[in-house]
Amino acid sequence: MRKQAKKTANKGRKVSFEEKLEKMVNEYRQEKESLASLNEGTSEYQSQLDKCNKLFANVERFLNRNR
């Protein structure tokens, strides 16, 4: 008799990846919308811009790590 092949759990991992990516992208979009409502040149605008840049970098790292 042959041994049964083990089934991998990649599908569960893929769903988890998609959920995490969607969450990160939604968070970035929300922060980007609030950035658009601020006046350019203010300290609030600069701190919000820094936050958006960090979120974007996090998404990029996440994608590169999970390719």
Biopython code that builds the backbone (N, CA, C, O; Angstrom):
import numpy as np
from Bio.PDB.StructureBuilder import StructureBuilder

atoms = [
    (1, "MET", "N", (0.831, -1.189, 0.000)),
    (1, "MET", "CA", (0.000, 0.000, 0.000)),
    (1, "MET", "C", (0.875, 1.251, 0.000)),
    (1, "MET", "O", (1.940, 1.295, 0.615)),
    (2, "ARG", "N", (0.391, 2.251, -0.703)),
    (2, "ARG", "CA", (1.120, 3.522, -0.773)),
    (2, "ARG", "C", (0.765, 4.418, 0.403)),
    (2, "ARG", "O", (-0.345, 4.364, 0.932)),
    (3, "LYS", "N", (1.708, 5.225, 0.796)),
    (3, "LYS", "CA", (1.441, 6.207, 1.835)),
    (3, "LYS", "C", (0.628, 7.354, 1.235)),
    (3, "LYS", "O", (0.819, 7.730, 0.078)),
    (4, "GLN", "N", (-0.257, 7.888, 2.021)),
    (4, "GLN", "CA", (-1.046, 9.022, 1.555)),
    (4, "GLN", "C", (-0.190, 10.282, 1.586)),
    (4, "GLN", "O", (0.616, 10.487, 2.494)),
    (5, "ALA", "N", (-0.382, 11.105, 0.589)),
    (5, "ALA", "CA", (0.371, 12.360, 0.510)),
    (5, "ALA", "C", (-0.161, 13.347, 1.539)),
    (5, "ALA", "O", (-1.364, 13.414, 1.793)),
    (6, "LYS", "N", (0.744, 14.100, 2.117)),
    (6, "LYS", "CA", (0.325, 15.104, 3.089)),
    (6, "LYS", "C", (-0.219, 16.312, 2.349)),
    (6, "LYS", "O", (0.340, 16.745, 1.341)),
    (7, "LYS", "N", (-1.292, 16.838, 2.852)),
    (7, "LYS", "CA", (-1.872, 18.037, 2.265)),
    (7, "LYS", "C", (-1.268, 19.252, 2.959)),
    (7, "LYS", "O", (-1.123, 19.281, 4.181)),
    (8, "THR", "N", (-0.926, 20.237, 2.166)),
    (8, "THR", "CA", (-0.322, 21.437, 2.742)),
    (8, "THR", "C", (-1.399, 22.431, 3.139)),
    (8, "THR", "O", (-2.534, 22.375, 2.666)),
    (9, "ALA", "N", (-1.018, 23.323, 4.003)),
    (9, "ALA", "CA", (-1.940, 24.350, 4.498)),
    (9, "ALA", "C", (-1.689, 25.684, 3.807)),
    (9, "ALA", "O", (-1.924, 26.737, 4.400)),
    (10, "ASN", "N", (-1.220, 25.657, 2.572)),
    (10, "ASN", "CA", (-0.907, 26.902, 1.863)),
    (10, "ASN", "C", (-2.143, 27.747, 1.613)),
    (10, "ASN", "O", (-2.052, 28.974, 1.583)),
    (11, "LYS", "N", (-3.278, 27.126, 1.437)),
    (11, "LYS", "CA", (-4.489, 27.889, 1.172)),
    (11, "LYS", "C", (-4.826, 28.778, 2.372)),
    (11, "LYS", "O", (-5.184, 29.942, 2.198)),
    (12, "GLY", "N", (-4.716, 28.248, 3.560)),
    (12, "GLY", "CA", (-4.954, 29.040, 4.761)),
    (12, "GLY", "C", (-3.969, 30.170, 4.891)),
    (12, "GLY", "O", (-4.319, 31.263, 5.335)),
    (13, "ARG", "N", (-2.750, 29.914, 4.508)),
    (13, "ARG", "CA", (-1.728, 30.957, 4.560)),
    (13, "ARG", "C", (-2.028, 32.047, 3.542)),
    (13, "ARG", "O", (-1.826, 33.230, 3.818)),
    (14, "LYS", "N", (-2.511, 31.653, 2.364)),
    (14, "LYS", "CA", (-2.828, 32.627, 1.322)),
    (14, "LYS", "C", (-3.967, 33.535, 1.759)),
    (14, "LYS", "O", (-3.920, 34.743, 1.528)),
    (15, "VAL", "N", (-4.978, 32.972, 2.381)),
    (15, "VAL", "CA", (-6.099, 33.770, 2.862)),
    (15, "VAL", "C", (-5.607, 34.755, 3.918)),
    (15, "VAL", "O", (-5.997, 35.922, 3.922)),
    (16, "SER", "N", (-4.769, 34.285, 4.790)),
    (16, "SER", "CA", (-4.221, 35.145, 5.828)),
    (16, "SER", "C", (-3.425, 36.288, 5.196)),
    (16, "SER", "O", (-3.535, 37.436, 5.626)),
    (17, "PHE", "N", (-2.629, 35.973, 4.183)),
    (17, "PHE", "CA", (-1.850, 36.990, 3.480)),
    (17, "PHE", "C", (-2.765, 38.033, 2.861)),
    (17, "PHE", "O", (-2.520, 39.232, 2.997)),
    (18, "GLU", "N", (-3.814, 37.592, 2.186)),
    (18, "GLU", "CA", (-4.741, 38.515, 1.523)),
    (18, "GLU", "C", (-5.470, 39.396, 2.536)),
    (18, "GLU", "O", (-5.671, 40.587, 2.297)),
    (19, "GLU", "N", (-5.859, 38.818, 3.648)),
    (19, "GLU", "CA", (-6.546, 39.595, 4.682)),
    (19, "GLU", "C", (-5.626, 40.654, 5.272)),
    (19, "GLU", "O", (-6.032, 41.801, 5.463)),
    (20, "LYS", "N", (-4.391, 40.271, 5.559)),
    (20, "LYS", "CA", (-3.435, 41.221, 6.126)),
    (20, "LYS", "C", (-3.138, 42.340, 5.137)),
    (20, "LYS", "O", (-3.070, 43.510, 5.514)),
    (21, "LEU", "N", (-2.961, 41.976, 3.871)),
    (21, "LEU", "CA", (-2.678, 42.982, 2.852)),
    (21, "LEU", "C", (-3.842, 43.947, 2.705)),
    (21, "LEU", "O", (-3.643, 45.158, 2.617)),
    (22, "GLU", "N", (-5.045, 43.419, 2.679)),
    (22, "GLU", "CA", (-6.229, 44.268, 2.552)),
    (22, "GLU", "C", (-6.331, 45.233, 3.734)),
    (22, "GLU", "O", (-6.655, 46.407, 3.555)),
    (23, "LYS", "N", (-6.057, 44.739, 4.932)),
    (23, "LYS", "CA", (-6.118, 45.578, 6.122)),
    (23, "LYS", "C", (-5.091, 46.702, 6.052)),
    (23, "LYS", "O", (-5.397, 47.851, 6.371)),
    (24, "MET", "N", (-3.877, 46.369, 5.635)),
    (24, "MET", "CA", (-2.812, 47.358, 5.557)),
    (24, "MET", "C", (-3.119, 48.414, 4.493)),
    (24, "MET", "O", (-2.882, 49.603, 4.705)),
    (25, "VAL", "N", (-3.643, 47.976, 3.360)),
    (25, "VAL", "CA", (-3.963, 48.914, 2.278)),
    (25, "VAL", "C", (-5.109, 49.833, 2.687)),
    (25, "VAL", "O", (-5.076, 51.029, 2.396)),
    (26, "ASN", "N", (-6.112, 49.292, 3.351)),
    (26, "ASN", "CA", (-7.227, 50.122, 3.815)),
    (26, "ASN", "C", (-6.756, 51.167, 4.823)),
    (26, "ASN", "O", (-7.197, 52.316, 4.785)),
    (27, "GLU", "N", (-5.872, 50.769, 5.713)),
    (27, "GLU", "CA", (-5.337, 51.715, 6.698)),
    (27, "GLU", "C", (-4.568, 52.832, 5.996)),
    (27, "GLU", "O", (-4.694, 54.001, 6.362)),
    (28, "TYR", "N", (-3.770, 52.471, 4.985)),
    (28, "TYR", "CA", (-3.019, 53.473, 4.219)),
    (28, "TYR", "C", (-3.973, 54.435, 3.514)),
    (28, "TYR", "O", (-3.757, 55.647, 3.532)),
    (29, "ARG", "N", (-5.011, 53.910, 2.902)),
    (29, "ARG", "CA", (-5.976, 54.756, 2.185)),
    (29, "ARG", "C", (-6.684, 55.728, 3.120)),
    (29, "ARG", "O", (-6.896, 56.887, 2.764)),
    (30, "GLN", "N", (-7.047, 55.269, 4.304)),
    (30, "GLN", "CA", (-7.706, 56.152, 5.273)),
    (30, "GLN", "C", (-6.782, 57.294, 5.676)),
    (30, "GLN", "O", (-7.201, 58.450, 5.741)),
    (31, "GLU", "N", (-5.531, 56.966, 5.946)),
    (31, "GLU", "CA", (-4.575, 57.998, 6.345)),
    (31, "GLU", "C", (-4.304, 58.958, 5.182)),
    (31, "GLU", "O", (-4.114, 60.155, 5.397)),
    (32, "LYS", "N", (-4.286, 58.441, 3.965)),
    (32, "LYS", "CA", (-4.059, 59.276, 2.792)),
    (32, "LYS", "C", (-5.227, 60.246, 2.587)),
    (32, "LYS", "O", (-5.022, 61.392, 2.188)),
    (33, "GLU", "N", (-6.452, 59.783, 2.861)),
    (33, "GLU", "CA", (-7.621, 60.658, 2.762)),
    (33, "GLU", "C", (-7.553, 61.785, 3.786)),
    (33, "GLU", "O", (-7.865, 62.935, 3.475)),
    (34, "SER", "N", (-7.150, 61.455, 4.995)),
    (34, "SER", "CA", (-7.048, 62.494, 6.018)),
    (34, "SER", "C", (-5.908, 63.464, 5.690)),
    (34, "SER", "O", (-5.975, 64.640, 6.048)),
    (35, "LEU", "N", (-4.868, 62.979, 5.014)),
    (35, "LEU", "CA", (-3.781, 63.848, 4.585)),
    (35, "LEU", "C", (-4.273, 64.856, 3.549)),
    (35, "LEU", "O", (-3.859, 66.015, 3.559)),
    (36, "ALA", "N", (-5.155, 64.413, 2.656)),
    (36, "ALA", "CA", (-5.666, 65.294, 1.611)),
    (36, "ALA", "C", (-6.494, 66.442, 2.187)),
    (36, "ALA", "O", (-6.590, 67.506, 1.576)),
    (37, "SER", "N", (-7.087, 66.231, 3.351)),
    (37, "SER", "CA", (-7.919, 67.271, 3.952)),
    (37, "SER", "C", (-7.110, 68.329, 4.705)),
    (37, "SER", "O", (-7.648, 69.376, 5.064)),
    (38, "LEU", "N", (-5.825, 68.067, 4.948)),
    (38, "LEU", "CA", (-4.980, 69.005, 5.686)),
    (38, "LEU", "C", (-4.326, 70.015, 4.747)),
    (38, "LEU", "O", (-4.151, 69.756, 3.556)),
    (39, "ASN", "N", (-3.971, 71.162, 5.302)),
    (39, "ASN", "CA", (-3.273, 72.194, 4.533)),
    (39, "ASN", "C", (-1.791, 71.864, 4.459)),
    (39, "ASN", "O", (-1.166, 71.504, 5.457)),
    (40, "GLU", "N", (-1.241, 71.993, 3.254)),
    (40, "GLU", "CA", (0.167, 71.680, 3.051)),
    (40, "GLU", "C", (1.046, 72.718, 3.743)),
    (40, "GLU", "O", (0.758, 73.914, 3.713)),
    (41, "GLY", "N", (2.110, 72.245, 4.359)),
    (41, "GLY", "CA", (3.041, 73.151, 5.026)),
    (41, "GLY", "C", (2.865, 73.218, 6.528)),
    (41, "GLY", "O", (3.733, 73.755, 7.216)),
    (42, "THR", "N", (1.776, 72.693, 7.065)),
    (42, "THR", "CA", (1.568, 72.714, 8.511)),
    (42, "THR", "C", (2.285, 71.540, 9.159)),
    (42, "THR", "O", (2.667, 70.582, 8.487)),
    (43, "SER", "N", (2.460, 71.627, 10.461)),
    (43, "SER", "CA", (3.119, 70.533, 11.177)),
    (43, "SER", "C", (2.249, 69.280, 11.190)),
    (43, "SER", "O", (2.768, 68.165, 11.153)),
    (44, "GLU", "N", (0.930, 69.457, 11.241)),
    (44, "GLU", "CA", (0.023, 68.309, 11.190)),
    (44, "GLU", "C", (0.155, 67.590, 9.850)),
    (44, "GLU", "O", (0.164, 66.360, 9.785)),
    (45, "TYR", "N", (0.257, 68.377, 8.790)),
    (45, "TYR", "CA", (0.408, 67.798, 7.450)),
    (45, "TYR", "C", (1.692, 66.985, 7.370)),
    (45, "TYR", "O", (1.694, 65.878, 6.832)),
    (46, "GLN", "N", (2.765, 67.518, 7.895)),
    (46, "GLN", "CA", (4.059, 66.834, 7.838)),
    (46, "GLN", "C", (4.038, 65.530, 8.638)),
    (46, "GLN", "O", (4.560, 64.513, 8.183)),
    (47, "SER", "N", (3.435, 65.562, 9.826)),
    (47, "SER", "CA", (3.375, 64.337, 10.631)),
    (47, "SER", "C", (2.486, 63.293, 9.956)),
    (47, "SER", "O", (2.782, 62.099, 10.002)),
    (48, "GLN", "N", (1.397, 63.742, 9.331)),
    (48, "GLN", "CA", (0.507, 62.824, 8.625)),
    (48, "GLN", "C", (1.209, 62.243, 7.391)),
    (48, "GLN", "O", (1.035, 61.067, 7.073)),
    (49, "LEU", "N", (1.995, 63.062, 6.706)),
    (49, "LEU", "CA", (2.760, 62.604, 5.544)),
    (49, "LEU", "C", (3.776, 61.549, 5.951)),
    (49, "LEU", "O", (3.946, 60.546, 5.258)),
    (50, "ASP", "N", (4.451, 61.771, 7.074)),
    (50, "ASP", "CA", (5.406, 60.787, 7.587)),
    (50, "ASP", "C", (4.708, 59.469, 7.905)),
    (50, "ASP", "O", (5.229, 58.392, 7.617)),
    (51, "LYS", "N", (3.531, 59.571, 8.497)),
    (51, "LYS", "CA", (2.755, 58.374, 8.835)),
    (51, "LYS", "C", (2.359, 57.611, 7.571)),
    (51, "LYS", "O", (2.445, 56.383, 7.534)),
    (52, "CYS", "N", (1.929, 58.331, 6.542)),
    (52, "CYS", "CA", (1.552, 57.701, 5.270)),
    (52, "CYS", "C", (2.759, 57.020, 4.627)),
    (52, "CYS", "O", (2.649, 55.910, 4.108)),
    (53, "ASN", "N", (3.905, 57.688, 4.665)),
    (53, "ASN", "CA", (5.112, 57.108, 4.087)),
    (53, "ASN", "C", (5.526, 55.828, 4.812)),
    (53, "ASN", "O", (5.967, 54.867, 4.183)),
    (54, "LYS", "N", (5.381, 55.822, 6.131)),
    (54, "LYS", "CA", (5.717, 54.621, 6.905)),
    (54, "LYS", "C", (4.765, 53.476, 6.584)),
    (54, "LYS", "O", (5.195, 52.331, 6.445)),
    (55, "LEU", "N", (3.478, 53.779, 6.465)),
    (55, "LEU", "CA", (2.512, 52.742, 6.127)),
    (55, "LEU", "C", (2.785, 52.171, 4.739)),
    (55, "LEU", "O", (2.694, 50.961, 4.531)),
    (56, "PHE", "N", (3.119, 53.038, 3.799)),
    (56, "PHE", "CA", (3.433, 52.583, 2.447)),
    (56, "PHE", "C", (4.664, 51.675, 2.457)),
    (56, "PHE", "O", (4.690, 50.645, 1.785)),
    (57, "ALA", "N", (5.666, 52.063, 3.216)),
    (57, "ALA", "CA", (6.881, 51.253, 3.317)),
    (57, "ALA", "C", (6.576, 49.895, 3.952)),
    (57, "ALA", "O", (7.141, 48.879, 3.548)),
    (58, "ASN", "N", (5.688, 49.876, 4.942)),
    (58, "ASN", "CA", (5.301, 48.612, 5.571)),
    (58, "ASN", "C", (4.623, 47.690, 4.568)),
    (58, "ASN", "O", (4.879, 46.486, 4.559)),
    (59, "VAL", "N", (3.765, 48.243, 3.728)),
    (59, "VAL", "CA", (3.083, 47.432, 2.721)),
    (59, "VAL", "C", (4.099, 46.889, 1.727)),
    (59, "VAL", "O", (4.034, 45.716, 1.356)),
    (60, "GLU", "N", (5.030, 47.718, 1.294)),
    (60, "GLU", "CA", (6.058, 47.269, 0.362)),
    (60, "GLU", "C", (6.898, 46.133, 0.946)),
    (60, "GLU", "O", (7.164, 45.137, 0.273)),
    (61, "ARG", "N", (7.311, 46.292, 2.202)),
    (61, "ARG", "CA", (8.096, 45.241, 2.854)),
    (61, "ARG", "C", (7.310, 43.957, 2.980)),
    (61, "ARG", "O", (7.842, 42.867, 2.769)),
    (62, "PHE", "N", (6.030, 44.089, 3.329)),
    (62, "PHE", "CA", (5.161, 42.922, 3.472)),
    (62, "PHE", "C", (5.059, 42.172, 2.147)),
    (62, "PHE", "O", (5.145, 40.945, 2.118)),
    (63, "LEU", "N", (4.875, 42.909, 1.049)),
    (63, "LEU", "CA", (4.778, 42.269, -0.265)),
    (63, "LEU", "C", (6.081, 41.599, -0.665)),
    (63, "LEU", "O", (6.071, 40.480, -1.178)),
    (64, "ASN", "N", (7.193, 42.265, -0.439)),
    (64, "ASN", "CA", (8.493, 41.690, -0.804)),
    (64, "ASN", "C", (8.820, 40.450, 0.027)),
    (64, "ASN", "O", (9.432, 39.503, -0.468)),
    (65, "ARG", "N", (8.415, 40.465, 1.269)),
    (65, "ARG", "CA", (8.691, 39.332, 2.166)),
    (65, "ARG", "C", (7.862, 38.108, 1.786)),
    (65, "ARG", "O", (8.301, 36.976, 1.990)),
    (66, "ASN", "N", (6.677, 38.324, 1.240)),
    (66, "ASN", "CA", (5.757, 37.213, 0.998)),
    (66, "ASN", "C", (5.602, 36.870, -0.478)),
    (66, "ASN", "O", (4.559, 36.358, -0.887)),
    (67, "ARG", "N", (6.597, 37.137, -1.259)),
    (67, "ARG", "CA", (6.551, 36.757, -2.675)),
    (67, "ARG", "C", (6.901, 35.327, -2.849)),
    (67, "ARG", "O", (6.915, 34.827, -3.974)),
]
sb = StructureBuilder()
sb.init_structure("model")
sb.init_model(0)
sb.init_chain("A")
sb.init_seg("    ")
for serial, (resi, resn, name, xyz) in enumerate(atoms, 1):
    if name == "N":
        sb.init_residue(resn, " ", resi, " ")
    sb.init_atom(name, np.array(xyz, "f"), 0.0, 1.0, " ", f" {name:<3s}", serial, name[0])
structure = sb.get_structure()
